[in-house]
Amino acid sequence: MDKLLAEVDQEIVEIVSNDLSRQQDCLMLIPSENYASRAVMEIQGSILANKYAEGYPGERYYNGCEFMDGVESLAIERAKSLFGAEHVNVQPHAGTQANMAVYHALLEPGDTIMAMALSHGGHLSHGDKVNFSGRYYNVVPYGVDADTERIDMEVVAGLASQHRPKMIVVGATAYPRQFDFSEWKEIADSVGAYLLADIAHIAGLIAGGVHPNPVPYSDAVTTTTHKTLRGPRGAMIMCKSEHADKIDRAVFPGLQGGPFLHTIAARAVAFKEASEPEFKTYQEQIVKNAKVLAERLMENGFRLVSGGTENHLMLLDLTAKYEKLSGRQAADHLEDAGIIVNKNSIPFDRRKPRTTSGIRLGTPMVTTRGMQEDEMRTIADFITEVLENRLKGSVKRKIREKVTEFCAQFPIYEYLK
Ligand SMILES: *Cc1c(COP(=O)(O)O)cnc(C)c1O
């Protein structure tokens, strides 16, 4: 029982050590990822993982939950004060489950909803046809305008009055612009629809006060806790008190059994970290960094969807610069040089989702490492040099070395080495 991991399982130790090197030596620009703090990681590997606690604080189906109630209540109270929410459920295992719970709580199968199309930046779990959401609900998708590549609120209002959805979902996974949630609330109210805001990507920006908060305007708000919020993998739902019982019942026993108390405790720790002044500074820097990265890429001749970014991410349209280069190929070339991004469809993409014409870049991880504006310009130039010389293995290898040296100046997880 008391052996170290290294004594029990060398194979796993080796894999983890390899990925630690990768996380240290590469430029991680996937906007949905982050480096969680040592404190957040420590609690996830704790004895709390051993306990079953089906139910909610004060009403568990198992005995021996007196301390578990404390953990979950702390997480709930901290989330409430961080976002100003009336009610919080911290049990969803992931963002998709959180959305599923809201759909189950507020809708009946067959109901009409409006959500952003996946191909325009929406999330799979909002209404895509391969997902539960698209299979069980009648989804009216909205997208971005072909010229501005931004959501046109008049079009959204028109669709709402034409289709009279029972719920409107606002939120995205690849949209570089801000949402004005008060306008969404107005449209939802005008047709008697519920408003669900999914802030998975931007929760940290909201908690840090650099992006508007949808909580006052929404019936429910879902979020993951592992993206800009920089907590453990997991999710939560915030909602108005009137929906509290329905939403709690949809999560448990509707969709899940026992909650993961070790990650709920880690969520509590992350919420505490997010309430500190340094977290606000961190979030401000994420946005400043994204702006500079975007500007430099545009100076280097790239076209960004919607002409830039107001948040932590940007979508780079490769076709404008390299007709033949797909998002998939570009992401692979960049990985050869130690720069990790993901391929992503751009609005009105003529390539398929597995190929795409774009890549998506974000600054949460490089900002966690302490990189600032100057470093963003260097990163943009690395990206440009790789894509310009993408067929030259020697150039990619040379940049790979430069990237490793560059990353060494911004160490991460030193205590693990
Ligand atoms: C990441 C994301 C989710 C949920 O993702 P999971 O992988 O299920 O945790 C949900 N909505 C949006 C908008 C997201 O970006």
Ligand as a Chemical Component Dictionary entry (heavy atoms), coordinates in Angstrom:
data_LIG
# 
_chem_comp.id                   LIG 
_chem_comp.type                 NON-POLYMER 
_chem_comp.pdbx_formal_charge   0 
_chem_comp.three_letter_code    LIG 
# 
loop_
_chem_comp_atom.comp_id 
_chem_comp_atom.atom_id 
_chem_comp_atom.alt_atom_id 
_chem_comp_atom.type_symbol 
_chem_comp_atom.charge 
_chem_comp_atom.model_Cartn_x 
_chem_comp_atom.model_Cartn_y 
_chem_comp_atom.model_Cartn_z 
_chem_comp_atom.pdbx_ordinal 
LIG C1 C1 C 0 -14.759 22.872 -23.787 1  
LIG C2 C2 C 0 -16.190 23.234 -23.920 2  
LIG C3 C3 C 0 -17.210 22.470 -23.339 3  
LIG C4 C4 C 0 -17.056 21.189 -22.617 4  
LIG O1 O1 O 0 -16.103 20.363 -22.818 5  
LIG P1 P1 P 0 -15.819 18.973 -22.104 6  
LIG O2 O2 O 0 -14.710 18.486 -22.933 7  
LIG O3 O3 O 0 -17.047 18.131 -22.195 8  
LIG O4 O4 O 0 -15.439 19.267 -20.691 9  
LIG C5 C5 C 0 -18.506 22.944 -23.423 10 
LIG N1 N1 N 0 -18.790 24.096 -24.027 11 
LIG C6 C6 C 0 -17.846 24.851 -24.592 12 
LIG C7 C7 C 0 -18.238 26.142 -25.225 13 
LIG C8 C8 C 0 -16.522 24.451 -24.571 14 
LIG O5 O5 O 0 -15.596 25.201 -25.151 15 
# 
loop_
_chem_comp_bond.comp_id 
_chem_comp_bond.atom_id_1 
_chem_comp_bond.atom_id_2 
_chem_comp_bond.value_order 
_chem_comp_bond.pdbx_ordinal 
LIG C1 C2 SING 1  
LIG C2 C3 SING 2  
LIG C2 C8 DOUB 3  
LIG C3 C4 SING 4  
LIG C3 C5 DOUB 5  
LIG C4 O1 SING 6  
LIG O1 P1 SING 7  
LIG P1 O2 DOUB 8  
LIG P1 O3 SING 9  
LIG P1 O4 SING 10 
LIG C5 N1 SING 11 
LIG N1 C6 DOUB 12 
LIG C6 C7 SING 13 
LIG C6 C8 SING 14 
LIG C8 O5 SING 15 
# 
